[in-house]
Amino acid sequence: MATSPAPGEGPVRPVSVSLHEGTIAALKARTGKRGMSAYVESLIQRQLERDRLRELIEDAEAAHGPVDRSAVDAKRAILRGETAGSTDAA
């Protein structure tokens, strides 16, 4: 049984999507005409990763209860270098 390729894998195929003119103009300004596909591909992959992460969090919370917000905030502060006593001024 063949499995489907993961996001970012497999052959590249053209697809048609509908976008607002202003979105297209902003996209072209940012990427140039040739970079649009790669930019959109990376955005879609990023959103798929976020969607999957949200699903994993929901599954974990269903199994173990809600996340302790103060613990999350403390970990976020560490990642951002905002812990008490930090000597880095970023």
Secondary structure as UniProt FT lines:
FT   TURN            7..8
FT   HELIX           21..31
FT   HELIX           33..35
FT   HELIX           36..64
FT   HELIX           69..79
FT   TURN            80..81
FT   TURN            84..85
//
